């Protein structure tokens, strides 16, 4: 994440404006990046980004479309979550998966991620949809997700208990 924020983005900004990009990049990190990091929600960060664009005197017609669209469509984490957890469920049930099916799952997961809500964990509800590709019923997929979620919560609580001992 730091590589993208401090190397890739400044290179793109320099390529576009041909000036020192770091004042702009650091302003965006301070105003928007910190809020996005701690809320873990692209939807919650939309008003912050809109206010920052207003502060920078950018074209309202451009950013009023691109910010909500980018916050909704750019859900790489959701696509990865859907793909990995679906493949884990399929593997747990012993269903064989060939490469073309796994690639199709990745495409479906990317499309589903565009519809995932902007809250953390919003993609979990789309995993039963992806499990249907492999003939796994919604009931079994939801039970598997519940088991996985309870294991995750138990691990988090155990880590917190160890922290305070």
C-alpha positions in Angstrom: 0.0 0.0 0.0 2.9 2.4 0.8 4.5 1.5 -2.5 1.4 2.6 -4.4 0.9 5.7 -2.3 4.4 6.9 -2.2 5.9 5.7 -5.5 3.3 4.7 -8.1 0.8 7.6 -7.4 3.6 10.3 -7.4 4.9 8.9 -10.7 1.5 9.1 -12.2 0.9 12.7 -10.9 4.3 13.8 -12.1 3.6 12.3 -15.6 0.4 14.3 -15.7 1.4 17.7 -14.2 5.2 17.6 -14.8 5.8 19.2 -11.3 6.8 18.0 -7.9 3.9 15.6 -7.0 4.7 15.2 -3.3 2.8 18.3 -1.9 -0.3 17.0 -3.6 0.2 13.4 -2.7 1.0 14.2 0.9 -2.1 16.5 1.1 -4.3 13.7 -0.3 -2.8 11.1 2.1 -3.3 13.4 5.1 -6.8 14.5 4.2 -8.2 11.3 2.7 -5.8 8.4 3.2 -5.8 8.5 7.0 -9.6 8.5 7.1 -9.9 5.7 4.5 -7.3 3.6 6.4 -9.1 3.8 9.7 -12.7 3.5 8.5 -11.9 0.7 6.0 -14.8 1.9 4.0 -14.7 3.4 0.5 -18.3 4.5 0.8 -17.6 6.4 4.0 -14.6 8.1 2.4 -16.7 9.6 -0.6 -17.6 12.8 1.2 -14.0 13.3 2.4 -12.7 12.9 -1.2 -15.5 15.3 -2.5 -14.5 17.9 0.0 -10.8 17.5 -0.9 -11.6 18.0 -4.6 -13.6 21.1 -3.8 -10.7 22.4 -1.8 -8.3 21.8 -4.7 -10.7 23.6 -7.1 -11.0 20.6 -9.5 -13.8 20.3 -12.1 -16.9 19.3 -10.3 -18.4 17.5 -13.3 -15.4 15.2 -13.4 -15.0 14.3 -9.7 -18.7 14.1 -8.9 -18.8 11.1 -11.3 -15.4 9.6 -10.9 -15.2 9.4 -7.1 -18.5 7.5 -6.4 -17.8 5.3 -9.4 -14.3 4.5 -8.3 -15.4 3.8 -4.8 -18.0 1.4 -6.0 -16.2 -0.4 -8.8 -12.6 -0.6 -7.5 -13.2 -3.4 -5.0 -10.2 -5.6 -5.5 -10.3 -6.8 -1.8 -13.9 -8.0 -2.3 -13.0 -9.8 -5.5 -10.1 -11.6 -3.8 -12.3 -12.4 -0.7 -15.0 -13.9 -2.9 -12.6 -16.0 -5.0 -10.5 -17.3 -2.1 -13.3 -18.2 0.3 -15.3 -19.8 -2.5 -12.3 -21.9 -3.5 -11.8 -22.8 0.1 -15.4 -24.0 0.4 -15.1 -26.0 -2.8 -11.8 -27.6 -1.6 -13.3 -28.3 1.8 -16.2 -30.2 0.1 -13.8 -32.1 -2.1 -15.1 -30.7 -5.4 -12.5 -30.7 -8.2 -11.7 -27.4 -9.8 -10.0 -27.0 -13.2 -8.2 -23.9 -14.3 -10.9 -22.5 -16.7 -13.5 -22.8 -13.9 -11.2 -21.0 -11.5 -10.6 -18.2 -14.0 -14.4 -18.0 -14.6 -14.8 -17.7 -10.8 -12.3 -14.8 -10.8 -14.3 -13.0 -13.5 -17.6 -13.6 -11.7 -16.1 -12.5 -8.4 -14.8 -9.3 -10.0 -18.3 -8.5 -11.3 -19.8 -9.3 -8.0 -17.3 -7.1 -6.2 -18.7 -4.1 -8.2 -22.0 -4.7 -6.5 -20.5 -5.2 -3.0 -21.5 -2.6 -0.5 -18.8 -0.2 0.6 -18.6 -1.5 4.1 -15.9 -3.9 5.4 -17.0 -7.5 4.9 -19.8 -6.6 2.5 -18.5 -9.2 0.0 -19.3 -12.1 2.4 -22.9 -12.1 1.3 -21.9 -12.7 -2.3 -19.9 -15.9 -1.5 -23.0 -18.2 -1.6 -23.7 -16.8 -5.1 -20.2 -17.8 -6.2 -20.6 -21.2 -4.5 -23.6 -21.9 -6.7 -21.2 -22.1 -9.7 -19.9 -25.4 -8.1 -23.3 -26.8 -7.2 -23.0 -25.9 -3.5 -26.4 -24.9 -2.1 -26.9 -21.6 -0.3 -27.6 -23.4 2.9 -24.3 -25.3 2.9 -22.4 -22.1 1.8 -24.0 -20.1 4.6 -23.2 -22.8 7.2 -19.6 -22.9 6.0 -19.4 -19.1 6.2 -20.9 -19.1 9.7 -18.3 -21.7 10.8 -15.5 -19.6 9.2 -16.8 -16.4 10.8 -17.0 -18.0 14.2 -13.4 -19.3 13.9 -12.3 -15.8 12.9 -14.1 -14.2 15.9 -12.7 -16.8 18.3 -9.2 -16.2 17.0 -9.6 -12.4 17.4 -10.9 -12.8 20.9 -8.1 -15.2 21.8 -5.5 -12.7 20.5 -7.1 -9.9 22.6 -7.1 -12.2 25.7 -3.4 -12.9 25.1 -2.7 -9.3 24.7 -4.1 -8.3 28.1 -2.5 -11.2 30.0 
